[in-house]
């Protein structure tokens, strides 16, 4: 089982924010944990479903990374 600590950053309006790199790390860690648990037999779920869901989480993490890179690379920054 994975253990991840994620810092929360309070915004001026009281909303709590999570750094994008922490979110993508969490998504990738969950994906890897699901695959690992099916490979070592500790999961009661269907291995193919775990691999499929893991792929979805990895794609979401990649999408977040790309969008953040795009925001940081914008000409007005």
N, C-alpha and C positions, 0 to 999 in steps of 0.2 A: 504494500500500500504506500502511496506517495504522501509526502507531507510538504505543503507549500505555504509559505508565508507571503502575503501580499499587502504592501503598504497602501493605506487609504489616504488620499490627499483631500482635505476640505477645500472646496471652492468658496468664493466670496458669497455666493447665494445659499450656502448651506448644503449644497449637493456634494456627495463624496465621489471622488474620482479615483480610478485605478490606472496606473501607468500601462500604456499599451504593450510594452515589452513584457510586463508581468502577466498580462492577459494571454499573450501568445505563448509564453513559457508554460502557463497553466494548461492551456489547450493541448499543447504538444506533450506535456507530461501525462495528462489524462489519456491521450491517444496511445502513448507508449505503454502505459500501465494496463490498458485494456488488452492490447495485443500480447503483452507478456503474461497476463493472467490466463489467457486462453492457451498459450503455448505451454505453460507449465501445469495446466490442468486445474488451476484453482478457481476458474470461473465456471458457473453453472449455466451460462448462456451459450448461445450458438457461436462457434468460432468465426464463421463467415460474417455474421451480423456484427460482431465485435470489430473485425477488420474493416468492414464497410463504415461503421460509425467512426472508427479511428481515422479513416481517410477523410471523412467529412470534417472532423475537428482539425486535421492538419491543413486542409484546404482553407478553412475559415481563418486559421492562424496566418497562413500565407497571404490571404486577402487583406487582413488587418495590417500586416507588415507593408504590403504594397501601397495601401492607402496612406499609411503614415509616411512612407518615403515620399510619396507624391505631395503630401502637404508640406513636408520639410524642404522639398525641392522647388516649391512654387517660386516664381520670379519675384514676387513682392516681399519675400522674406529676406 
